[in-house]
Amino acid sequence: MAGLGRKVFEANEVLTAADVNGYLMDQAVMVFDDASARSSAIGTPTEGMVTYLKSDESVSRYNGSDWVTVGGDSISPFLLMGA
């Protein structure tokens, strides 16, 4: 499923499964132990997905055909979900 873009959620708004899959998954950095765990969890990545790998402390984005490492040596995981 391709992302739905960006959405600002309102207080007391019902969060549906479609919202989680279409908005939140594309607005979050998903955290995995390593590339193998990422591959197991994300069967079909979509362009623009971003992940953090604990094994080598790297941030990657999916460019539509491959995972590409982004950033430098000082990526801080303090804002990452599940870090």
Secondary structure, DSSP 4 states (H G I P E B T S, - for coil): -------PPPTT----HHHIIIIIHHHSEEEESSHHHHHHH-SS--TT-EEEETTTTEEEEE-SSSEEEES-TT--GGGSTT-
